[in-house]
Structure formats: structure tokens, C-alpha cells
Amino acid sequence: MSKQAPIKRSLQRKWQKSKPKPTNRNSKKKSNGIGSLMENRRCHLRKKKKREVKVSKTDPESGLLVKNERERVFAYSYHTACDRNGWILQTYVTAANVHDSQAFFVLFERVKREIQSCPEAVCVDAGYKTPAIAKYLLEQGVKPIWPYTRPKTKDGFFRKSDFVYDEYFDCYLCPNDQVLSYSTTNREGYREYKSDPAVCRSCPYLHQCTQSKSYTKVVTRHVWQDYYEEAEHLRYVPEYRELYALRKETIERDFADMKEKHGLRWTHYRGLEKNEAQAMLVCAAMNLKKLANYLWKAKHRPFFSFAWLPILPTFFENIVYLWNKMGFRHSSETHFVNSLNGPCLFDKGHCHDQILFRSLHLAHG
């Protein structure tokens, strides 16, 4: 008997053990109850991680806009910025499924590059109300001014403002004077503060605090929440409240003209490039019409009339105001730039101390 025979037999045994055993289809497969539950849970998590993104077959560059529970359309978002006098400074077109806060940074950098300076204050819509935008603007010395948003807490439950944050100990205090200590920071940049389930189980305010089956209350706080709260305080300054009230006379009026007079209630072009060219052409036309209106009013204003004698000082002040406003210090070619290469601007050196931002959604028509 050779020395290699025992080695061969051991290898054959290992191979036979590793071979898959034939299974009988009629026999029922025995499975552990806990193991099957865990496997079903893993399959559910795998399916949940896969996010379905609907894409239009006719215009893949557009995005799905969900207006309400019943209405879903593929559309584009027109993000626009203007000054306090209604002159459109910049526009930026994105797919409708791109959030307003993501498009803000590109639009703001374009505005800064065109006016060659940084504005003093920025009035934004509620879609741009995020801690990242507050940090971005405050670090550049720009005052973010945004509207009040109602809390999204369910009726009958404590609001987030009812939980007091202790900056020194880095914790939250609930209405029952219990401590919510720091737990972790999630991927979205929110720090999570959790309560003690042993204390919450016997809390008299449990039905007003949380519906968690584990009796744990979780309060989140963004890592840039300090910038967000600073921007919230600016909303109460009387000067900035008056400035935010100008939105209905400036950017909202521009959007109304875009829809009613320039056919931008629906978009008739496919692709981002064509829609951006259309937006720039429409903004150029609106600025030209506004400039023609100012020139016509200045030309046809009566210069000599006895009825005007009491208000002659005010009249000359208006002439000087229009002179500075329309930028007569420069030649007429510098008021606007080529609408195909970039957005049309009015007098890049003036009237840009406050900028107003807004977004408009256009579906295919």
C-alpha cells in the first residue's frame, strides 16, 4: 500500500461532504423561525434601498414634479433672481426633481459674478430655507431673509420648540424636565438626541410626546443649526420685514408676467439647453420693456406747467433718481449683455444691495 492512498481517501471524503446533497421536491423544507424572519427583513431592506426614479421617455432631462396626490407631471424649474426694482439679474434652469436649495448656490454665484460684488441681503422663498444656505450666506456677510414656516408636528403633540436645547451640556430638556442625551449624527448632518425609555414608559405626557413602540423620543438638531437660528432672528428686524414685503411687487410680478404675457405657464421645448435659452430670451425681453417704459415716461413728462410748480423739487429729484437708476452714466451697450451667452443684466454696478430669489415650475404643454 502506497503512502499516498490515505491522503487520496481523505480528499475524497472532504469532496463528498462539500457536494450539495440532492433534495426531494415533495419533502417540506424545515427552516428556523428566527432565521426566516431575519432573511425576510434583509430582503425588505434591500428592496427599500432601491429608489425608483421615473424618467420621461420623450424628454429624459426633465424631472417629475409632484404637485399633489393626484397630479404628477414632468417639468423644469426656472430659478430667477432680481433686484429690489424688479430688474431680472439671473436665471437658472434645472429639472423639476432638483430641490430649490441645490440650485441656489449656482444661481447666487452667477449673480455675484455678473454684478461683480456681493449683495447686502437676499430674500428667498421657503424652498431655499435650509441650514446650509444660511451658513453659506452668513459666512459671506450676506443677510438671508426668509418667510415663516409653520411647524409640521401632528396635532396634539409637543412641538420641537417645546424641547429646550442646553448648549453647555449638549442635550435637550423635554416638557417633563427629562434629559435627551446625544446619540449619533446621521448622514443628513442631523445630531440625534434620544430619551431614556425607562423614564418615558411612566411619563404622564407620553401620548403627547411620541408614538414610538420602544418608548424613545428622538429630537434632531442640524450641525449648522446656529446659522439657521441667526437667520430666523433677522426675520423680525423691521427693515428686513419691509424688504421681504417687496417680493410681491418684484419677483412675484416678474413671474406673473412670465406666465401671462410671455407664455411660460408651459414649456414647449425639450432639453435643458433649449429651456435655458428660452428663459434668457424672455428675461431679456422683460428687461427691455421695463427700460422702454422708463425712457418713455422720462421723455413725455411735462416740464413746464403751473400745476407742477409746488412739486418742482420733487420732480427734479425723480429725474436724478431715474438718471442713476437707468444707468445713464454708461453707454447703452453696457446695460445688457448677449442673451444667448448669458442672462441680461441692467446696469451691473447699481441697485443690487438686495436680491430676491424665486423658482417657477413649468410642465410640458
C-alpha positions in Angstrom: 0.0 0.0 0.0 1.4 3.4 -1.1 1.8 6.3 1.2 -0.4 8.5 -1.0 -3.5 6.2 -0.6 -4.6 7.7 2.9 -4.2 11.2 1.5 -6.4 10.4 -1.5 -9.1 8.9 0.7 -9.2 11.9 3.0 -9.5 14.2 0.0 -12.4 12.1 -1.4 -14.2 12.3 1.9 -13.9 16.1 2.0 -15.1 16.4 -1.6 -18.2 14.2 -0.8 -19.0 16.3 2.2 -18.7 19.5 0.2 -21.0 18.2 -2.6 -24.6 19.5 -2.5 -27.0 16.8 -1.4 -30.0 16.0 -3.7 -33.2 17.4 -2.3 -36.6 15.9 -2.6 -39.1 18.4 -4.1 -42.0 16.7 -2.3 -40.5 16.9 1.1 -41.2 20.1 3.1 -38.1 22.2 3.9 -37.5 22.8 7.5 -36.4 26.3 8.5 -35.8 28.1 11.7 -38.4 30.7 12.5 -36.0 33.4 13.6 -33.7 32.8 10.6 -36.6 33.1 8.1 -37.7 36.3 9.8 -34.2 37.8 9.6 -33.9 36.7 5.9 -37.3 38.4 5.1 -36.1 41.5 6.9 -32.9 41.6 4.8 -34.9 41.2 1.6 -37.2 44.0 2.7 -34.3 46.4 3.4 -32.7 45.6 0.0 -35.9 46.4 -1.8 -36.3 49.6 0.3 -32.8 50.9 -0.5 -33.6 50.8 -4.3 -35.1 54.1 -5.1 -37.3 54.3 -8.2 -36.7 57.3 -10.3 -39.2 57.9 -13.1 -37.8 59.2 -16.3 -39.7 60.7 -19.2 -39.4 58.8 -22.5 -39.9 61.9 -24.6 -37.7 64.3 -22.5 -35.2 62.4 -20.2 -33.7 65.7 -19.0 -36.9 66.8 -17.3 -37.9 65.8 -13.8 -41.1 64.5 -12.2 -42.9 67.3 -10.3 -45.4 66.2 -7.7 -48.0 68.9 -7.2 -50.4 67.0 -5.1 -51.6 63.4 -4.6 -53.2 63.2 -8.0 -51.2 65.5 -10.2 -47.7 64.4 -11.3 -46.0 65.9 -14.4 -42.6 66.1 -15.9 -41.4 69.7 -15.8 -38.5 72.1 -15.4 -37.8 74.6 -12.7 -36.9 78.2 -13.6 -34.9 79.8 -10.7 -34.8 83.6 -11.0 -33.1 86.4 -9.2 -34.0 90.1 -9.4 -33.1 93.3 -7.5 -35.5 95.5 -5.4 -36.7 97.4 -8.5 -37.7 94.3 -10.4 -34.8 94.0 -12.9 -34.1 90.4 -13.6 -30.4 89.7 -12.8 -30.0 86.0 -13.5 -31.9 82.8 -14.3 -31.0 79.1 -13.9 -33.0 76.1 -15.3 -33.0 72.7 -13.7 -35.1 69.6 -13.8 -38.2 69.8 -11.6 -37.0 66.9 -9.3 -33.9 69.0 -8.3 -34.6 70.7 -4.9 -34.6 74.5 -4.8 -31.8 74.5 -2.2 -29.5 72.7 -4.5 -29.9 75.2 -7.4 -29.4 78.2 -5.1 -25.6 78.0 -4.9 -25.2 78.0 -8.7 -27.7 80.9 -9.1 -26.1 83.0 -6.4 -22.6 82.6 -7.8 -23.8 83.7 -11.2 -25.4 86.8 -9.6 -22.2 87.7 -7.8 -20.1 87.2 -11.0 -22.4 89.4 -13.1 -22.8 92.3 -10.6 -19.1 92.0 -9.6 -19.9 92.4 -5.9 -21.8 90.7 -3.1 -25.3 91.8 -2.2 -26.2 93.1 1.3 -29.3 91.0 1.8 -31.1 88.1 0.0 -34.8 87.5 0.2 -35.6 83.8 -0.6 -38.6 81.7 -0.9 -39.4 78.9 1.6 -37.9 76.3 -0.7 -34.4 77.9 -0.1 -34.9 77.8 3.7 -32.1 75.4 4.8 -29.2 75.5 7.3 -26.7 75.0 4.5 -27.9 78.2 2.7 -27.9 80.1 6.0 -24.3 79.2 6.7 -23.2 79.9 3.1 -24.7 83.4 3.1 -23.8 84.5 6.7 -20.1 83.5 6.2 -20.0 85.9 3.2 -21.6 88.7 5.2 -25.0 88.4 3.4 -28.2 88.6 5.4 -30.6 85.8 4.5 -34.3 86.9 4.8 -36.9 84.1 4.5 -40.5 83.6 5.5 -42.1 82.0 8.5 -42.9 78.3 8.1 -45.5 76.5 10.2 -44.3 73.5 12.3 -45.1 70.2 10.7 -45.9 68.4 14.0 -49.1 66.4 14.3 -52.0 68.0 16.2 -52.0 67.2 19.9 -48.2 66.5 20.1 -45.4 68.6 21.5 -43.6 70.8 19.0 -39.9 70.9 18.7 -39.8 74.4 20.3 -41.2 72.8 23.5 -37.9 70.9 23.9 -35.2 73.3 25.2 -31.6 72.9 24.0 -28.8 73.2 26.5 -25.7 74.4 24.7 -23.3 73.8 27.6 -24.2 70.2 28.3 -25.2 69.5 24.6 -28.6 68.0 25.4 -32.3 68.7 25.2 -34.8 69.0 28.1 -38.3 67.8 27.5 -41.5 69.4 29.0 -41.3 66.8 31.8 -37.7 68.1 32.7 -36.1 64.9 31.5 -32.8 64.9 29.6 -32.4 63.8 26.0 -28.7 63.0 25.5 -26.8 62.9 22.3 -26.8 59.6 20.5 -25.3 59.9 17.0 -25.1 62.1 13.8 -26.9 60.8 10.7 -25.8 61.1 7.1 -28.0 64.2 6.5 -26.0 66.1 9.1 -28.5 66.0 12.0 -27.5 65.2 15.5 -29.9 62.8 17.2 -30.8 63.2 20.9 -32.7 60.3 22.5 -34.6 60.0 25.8 -34.4 57.2 28.3 -37.1 54.6 27.6 -37.3 53.6 31.2 -38.3 57.1 32.2 -40.6 57.7 29.2 -42.5 54.5 29.9 -44.1 56.0 33.0 -44.2 59.6 31.8 -47.7 61.3 32.0 -47.1 63.2 28.8 -46.1 60.1 26.7 -49.2 60.3 24.5 -48.4 63.9 23.6 -44.7 63.2 23.0 -44.1 60.2 20.9 -45.8 57.1 19.3 -42.6 55.1 19.4 -43.1 51.4 20.4 -39.8 51.5 22.2 -40.8 54.5 24.3 -38.0 56.6 23.0 -38.3 60.2 21.9 -35.8 61.4 19.3 -35.1 65.1 18.7 -32.8 66.1 15.8 -30.6 69.2 15.5 -28.6 70.1 12.5 -24.8 70.7 12.8 -25.4 74.2 11.3 -28.5 75.0 13.4 -26.8 78.1 14.9 -26.7 79.7 11.4 -30.3 78.8 10.8 -31.4 80.4 14.1 -29.5 83.5 13.4 -31.3 83.8 10.0 -34.6 83.3 11.9 -33.8 86.2 14.2 -33.2 88.5 11.1 -36.8 87.9 10.1 -38.0 90.1 13.0 -35.9 93.2 12.1 -38.4 95.9 10.8 -36.0 96.9 8.0 -35.9 93.3 6.6 -39.6 92.8 7.1 -40.3 95.7 4.8 -37.8 94.4 2.3 -39.4 91.0 2.3 -42.7 92.6 1.6 -41.3 93.9 -1.7 -41.4 90.3 -3.1 -45.0 90.6 -4.2 -44.1 93.8 -6.2 -40.9 92.5 -7.7 -40.1 88.8 -8.2 -43.8 87.7 -8.0 -44.8 90.3 -10.5 -42.0 89.2 -12.9 -43.3 85.6 -12.6 -46.8 86.7 -13.3 -45.6 88.5 -16.4 -43.7 85.4 -17.5 -46.8 83.3 -17.3 -49.4 85.6 -18.6 -47.5 87.7 -21.2 -44.6 85.5 -22.3 -46.1 82.0 -22.4 -44.1 80.4 -19.6 -47.0 78.8 -18.0 -46.0 75.7 -20.0 -42.7 74.9 -21.7 -42.8 73.8 -25.4 -39.2 72.8 -25.7 -37.3 69.7 -24.7 -33.9 69.6 -23.1 -32.2 71.9 -20.5 -30.3 73.8 -23.1 -33.3 75.0 -25.1 -35.3 75.8 -21.9 -32.4 77.9 -20.5 -32.1 79.8 -23.9 -35.8 80.5 -23.7 -35.6 81.7 -20.1 -32.8 84.1 -21.0 -34.6 85.5 -24.1 -37.8 86.1 -22.0 -35.8 87.8 -19.3 -34.1 90.0 -21.9 -37.5 91.0 -23.4 -38.9 91.8 -19.9 -35.9 94.0 -19.0 -36.1 95.8 -22.4 -39.8 96.5 -21.9 -39.1 97.9 -18.5 -36.3 100.1 -19.8 -38.5 101.3 -22.7 -41.2 102.2 -20.1 -38.8 104.3 -18.0 -37.4 106.1 -21.1 -40.9 106.9 -22.4 -42.1 108.3 -19.0 -38.9 110.4 -18.7 -39.4 111.8 -22.3 -43.1 112.6 -22.1 -43.2 114.1 -18.6 -44.4 117.7 -18.9 -41.6 120.1 -18.0 -43.5 123.4 -17.6 -46.9 123.6 -16.0 -48.2 125.9 -13.3 -49.7 122.8 -11.6 -46.2 121.4 -11.3 -44.8 124.4 -9.5 -45.5 123.2 -6.0 -43.7 119.9 -6.6 -40.8 121.0 -8.8 -38.2 120.0 -6.2 -39.7 116.5 -6.1 -39.7 116.4 -9.9 -36.0 117.1 -10.2 -35.3 114.5 -7.5 -37.2 112.0 -9.6 -35.2 112.9 -12.7 -31.9 112.4 -10.8 -33.3 109.1 -9.3 -34.2 107.9 -12.8 -30.8 109.0 -14.1 -29.0 106.9 -11.6 -31.5 104.1 -11.8 -31.3 103.6 -15.5 -27.5 103.9 -15.6 -27.1 106.9 -17.9 -23.5 107.2 -16.7 -22.6 104.4 -19.1 -23.3 103.9 -22.8 -26.4 102.0 -23.7 -24.4 98.9 -24.9 -23.3 98.2 -21.3 -26.8 97.8 -19.9 -27.4 94.4 -21.4 -25.2 91.5 -22.4 -25.8 88.9 -25.1 -28.9 86.9 -24.1 -27.6 83.8 -25.8 -24.3 83.7 -23.9 -25.6 84.8 -20.6 -28.6 86.4 -18.8 -29.4 90.0 -19.4 -28.5 92.4 -16.6 -29.4 96.0 -16.1 -26.6 98.4 -15.1 -24.3 95.9 -13.3 -23.0 98.5 -10.9 -26.2 99.7 -9.3 -29.3 98.7 -7.4 -28.0 95.4 -6.2 -28.0 95.9 -2.5 -30.9 93.5 -2.1 -31.5 90.4 -4.2 -34.8 88.4 -4.4 -34.9 84.7 -5.4 -37.8 82.6 -6.6 -38.4 79.4 -8.5 -41.0 78.6 -11.2 -42.1 75.1 -12.3 -43.0 74.6 -16.0 -44.6 71.4 -17.3 -44.8 70.4 -20.9 -47.8 71.8 -22.7 
